[in-house]
Amino acid sequence: MLGSNVPAHPVRGGLATLFRYAEEWRCECAQTYITLSRRWDVQELSHEEILGFRSAWRESQVKKVIAHVPLLVNLASPVDDIWRKSKDRLSTELSRANKLGVQFLVLHPGYYRNLDKKTGIKRTIEALDRILENVNDSTAKILLETTAGQGTAIGSRFEEIAYILRKTRKKRFLGVCFDTCHVFAAGYDIRGYRGYEKVLKKFDATIGLDKLEAAHLNDSKTRLGSKVDRHASIGEGKLGLQMFHAFVRDPRFQDTPKVLEIPRKDGRKVQQQLEFLRKLQATSSPISEPKDIRAQSTLDEILANSRGDGNFF
């Protein structure tokens, strides 16, 4: 299931505008913010807004919608006021997601700032427990996103996410969003077919593939283990093509929403990248790693030369 990060403004045009872009880009899934991403205060959803969103969704080809929790939410914050606001905001995001029918909320696990990491992780766990303590019937899940490890970010090691999932009380409301750029920048060499399988085996052994419920497909502008979070368009970074080919062909993730989070210059770029992924998805034979795929003719040549005997996945 392929899609993209899609703009939708909760005030200008309404949240339902995301389906217009999603239809134009032929998205099967879409990710957006369901609240204003740079403000703490959140306006109440009206009954008309909820009905309009659900109606537009029914008429679209989008199967799953992911909401990204604003980055100002920091469940590991050492500042009590920010920690309290973060808990309240995530509770609001979860409530809003349930009203709209949104299946997943993607959350960065937190930044421990001037604390030590162990204490920061404990604060994230405590916050999640408090948020979920009275939640019994949520249809939306909170997905902890793998991070690049930039600054004091929690979640760059699979063990950290596994520990949070293991220690929280209501595990059924939690999962993981796997970000390819972040995983690579964190030091997991996911490049190539072998690298992909090796890293996924590590993820399975540490966290469990059953917890991988969404993915961000991003190339990386920075090198392996850089700890720097800089997304690139697919084929224009350090990751190569084989890993992306493996991911979109992997039958284990056929129904898993896989979302582009590329630097969006315009809709045409997103459309081109999605079309490229669809071509990769339709290519059964292994492909070679090109030096540069930005030219469409080069991409077509790569795929044309890869359609030999045998199947990949």
C-alpha positions in Angstrom: 0.0 0.0 0.0 1.7 3.2 -1.2 1.0 6.8 -0.5 2.5 10.1 0.6 2.6 12.8 3.2 -0.3 15.0 2.1 -1.1 18.6 3.0 -4.4 19.3 4.8 -5.0 22.4 6.8 -7.3 22.0 9.8 -8.5 25.6 9.2 -8.0 26.7 5.6 -10.0 24.3 3.4 -10.5 21.7 6.2 -9.0 18.3 6.8 -10.9 16.7 4.0 -8.7 18.5 1.5 -6.1 15.8 2.0 -8.3 13.4 -0.1 -8.1 15.8 -3.1 -4.3 15.6 -3.1 -4.4 11.9 -2.4 -6.7 11.3 -5.4 -4.5 13.4 -7.6 -1.4 11.5 -6.6 -3.2 8.1 -6.7 -2.4 7.4 -3.0 -3.7 4.2 -1.4 -2.7 5.6 2.0 -2.0 9.1 3.2 -0.4 10.8 6.1 -1.2 14.3 7.4 -1.5 16.5 10.5 -5.0 16.5 12.0 -4.2 19.5 14.2 -2.2 22.6 13.6 1.4 21.4 14.0 3.0 24.5 15.6 0.4 25.4 18.2 -0.6 23.9 21.5 -4.2 24.9 21.4 -6.6 22.8 19.4 -10.0 23.8 18.2 -12.9 21.4 18.7 -14.0 19.4 15.7 -17.5 20.1 14.6 -20.0 17.4 13.7 -20.0 18.8 10.2 -16.2 18.5 9.9 -16.3 14.9 11.1 -19.0 14.0 8.6 -17.3 15.9 5.8 -14.0 14.1 6.4 -15.6 10.6 6.6 -17.7 11.3 3.5 -14.7 12.5 1.4 -12.8 9.4 2.6 -15.5 7.0 1.5 -15.5 8.5 -1.9 -11.7 8.3 -2.3 -9.4 5.4 -3.0 -7.5 5.9 0.2 -7.6 2.8 2.4 -5.7 4.0 5.5 -5.0 7.5 6.9 -2.1 8.2 9.2 -1.8 11.3 11.4 1.6 12.5 12.4 1.7 13.9 15.9 3.2 17.4 15.9 6.9 17.5 16.8 6.3 20.0 19.7 4.9 17.0 21.6 7.7 15.6 23.8 6.8 12.9 26.2 10.4 12.7 27.5 10.6 16.4 28.3 12.4 17.3 31.6 10.2 20.5 31.7 7.0 19.6 33.7 4.9 22.1 31.8 5.9 20.8 28.4 5.5 17.2 29.6 2.0 18.0 30.8 1.1 19.8 27.6 2.5 16.9 25.6 0.4 14.4 27.4 -2.8 16.5 27.0 -2.0 17.1 23.3 -1.4 13.4 22.5 -4.7 12.6 24.3 -6.4 15.1 22.1 -4.8 13.7 19.0 -5.9 10.2 19.9 -9.5 11.4 20.6 -9.6 13.3 17.3 -8.2 10.3 15.4 -10.9 8.1 16.7 -13.6 10.6 15.8 -12.3 10.8 12.2 -11.6 7.1 11.9 -7.8 7.6 11.4 -6.1 4.3 12.1 -2.6 5.4 13.2 -0.9 8.2 15.1 2.9 8.4 14.4 4.8 9.7 17.3 8.5 10.5 17.9 9.2 8.8 21.3 10.7 12.0 22.7 13.8 14.1 23.4 15.4 13.8 26.9 17.3 17.2 26.7 19.3 17.7 29.8 18.2 14.4 31.4 20.0 11.1 30.9 18.4 8.8 28.3 17.3 6.2 30.8 15.3 8.8 32.7 13.9 10.2 29.4 12.6 6.8 28.4 11.0 6.3 31.8 9.2 9.6 31.3 7.9 8.5 27.9 6.6 5.3 29.3 4.9 7.1 32.2 3.3 9.5 29.9 2.0 6.8 27.6 0.6 4.9 30.6 -1.2 8.0 31.8 -2.6 8.8 28.4 -3.9 5.2 27.8 -5.0 4.4 31.4 -8.7 5.2 30.6 -8.6 4.2 27.0 -10.4 0.9 26.4 -11.9 0.9 22.9 -9.6 3.1 20.7 -9.6 2.1 17.0 -6.5 4.2 16.5 -3.0 3.1 17.5 0.0 5.2 18.5 3.0 4.2 16.4 6.5 5.0 17.8 8.7 6.2 15.0 12.2 4.9 14.6 14.5 8.0 14.9 17.9 9.0 13.5 19.3 9.7 17.0 19.8 13.4 16.3 20.5 15.3 19.4 18.8 13.7 22.4 16.2 11.8 20.4 15.0 8.5 21.9 14.2 5.6 19.5 17.3 5.4 17.3 18.0 1.9 18.6 15.5 -0.9 18.2 16.2 -1.9 21.8 14.9 1.5 23.1 11.6 1.1 21.3 11.3 -2.6 22.3 11.8 -1.5 26.0 9.1 1.2 25.8 6.6 -1.3 24.2 7.5 -4.0 26.8 7.1 -1.7 29.8 3.9 0.1 28.8 0.7 -1.4 30.3 -1.7 -1.2 27.3 0.5 -2.6 24.6 -2.4 -3.3 22.2 -2.7 0.4 21.5 0.9 0.7 20.4 3.0 -0.2 17.4 6.0 1.0 15.3 6.5 3.2 12.3 9.7 2.2 10.4 11.5 5.2 8.8 14.1 4.1 6.3 16.1 7.3 6.4 16.1 7.4 10.2 17.1 3.7 10.5 20.1 4.3 8.1 21.2 7.5 9.8 21.0 5.7 13.2 23.6 3.2 12.0 21.6 0.2 10.6 23.0 -0.5 7.1 19.8 -1.3 5.3 21.3 -0.8 1.8 20.9 -3.5 -0.8 18.8 -6.7 -0.6 21.1 -8.4 2.0 21.2 -5.3 4.1 17.4 -5.0 4.0 17.0 -8.6 5.2 19.6 -8.3 7.8 18.1 -5.2 9.4 14.6 -6.6 9.2 15.7 -9.8 11.0 17.3 -7.6 13.7 14.0 -5.6 14.0 12.0 -8.9 14.2 14.3 -10.3 16.9 14.3 -7.1 18.9 10.8 -5.7 18.5 8.8 -8.1 16.3 7.6 -7.6 12.7 4.0 -7.8 14.0 4.6 -4.4 15.6 5.7 -2.8 12.2 2.3 -1.2 11.2 3.5 1.7 9.0 6.6 2.8 7.2 8.1 6.1 5.9 10.0 5.6 2.7 12.7 8.2 2.6 16.2 8.3 1.2 18.9 9.9 3.3 21.0 12.9 2.5 23.5 11.9 5.1 25.8 8.9 5.5 25.3 5.7 7.5 25.4 6.4 11.2 25.5 10.2 10.8 22.7 10.6 13.5 21.5 13.5 11.2 17.8 13.4 10.1 17.8 14.8 6.5 15.4 13.2 4.1 16.0 12.9 0.4 13.9 11.9 -2.6 14.3 8.2 -3.4 17.3 7.6 -5.5 18.8 11.0 -4.7 20.4 10.0 -1.4 22.7 7.4 0.1 20.4 4.4 0.2 20.3 3.1 -3.4 17.3 1.4 -5.0 17.5 -2.3 -3.9 16.3 -1.7 -0.4 13.2 0.3 -1.7 12.6 -2.5 -4.2 12.7 -5.1 -1.5 10.4 -3.1 0.8 7.6 -2.5 -1.8 7.8 -6.1 -3.0 7.9 -7.7 0.4 4.6 -9.7 0.8 4.8 -9.3 4.6 4.1 -5.6 4.2 1.6 -5.8 1.3 -1.1 -4.2 3.4 1.2 -2.0 5.5 0.9 1.7 4.6 4.2 2.9 3.1 4.4 6.7 3.0 6.7 9.0 1.1 8.1 11.8 3.3 10.3 13.4 0.7 11.1 17.1 0.6 8.0 18.3 -1.3 8.8 20.9 -3.8 5.6 20.4 -5.7 2.9 17.8 -6.4 4.6 16.7 -9.6 7.7 15.5 -7.7 5.5 13.4 -5.4 3.6 11.9 -8.4 6.9 11.0 -10.1 8.3 9.4 -7.0 5.1 7.4 -6.4 5.0 6.3 -10.0 8.6 5.2 -9.6 7.7 3.1 -6.6 4.8 1.5 -8.5 7.2 0.5 -11.2 9.6 -1.0 -8.7 6.7 -2.8 -7.1 5.8 -4.3 -10.5 9.4 -5.5 -11.2 9.9 -9.0 -10.0 13.5 -9.6 -10.8 16.4 -8.1 -8.8 17.7 -4.7 -10.1 21.2 -3.3 -10.3 22.1 -0.2 -8.3 22.3 2.9 -10.7 24.6 5.8 -10.0 21.8 8.3 -10.7 18.1 7.7 -11.2 17.0 11.3 -11.6 16.7 10.9 -15.4 13.5 9.1 -16.3 15.2 7.3 -19.2 17.8 5.9 -16.8 15.0 4.5 -14.5 13.2 2.9 -17.4 16.5 1.3 -18.7 17.2 -0.1 -15.2 13.8 -1.7 -14.9 13.8 -2.9 -18.5 17.1 -4.7 -18.0 15.9 -6.2 -14.7 13.0 -8.3 -16.1 14.8 -11.6 -16.6 14.0 -15.0 -15.3 13.2 -15.6 -11.6 11.3 -13.7 -9.1 12.3 -11.4 -6.3 10.1 -12.2 -3.2 
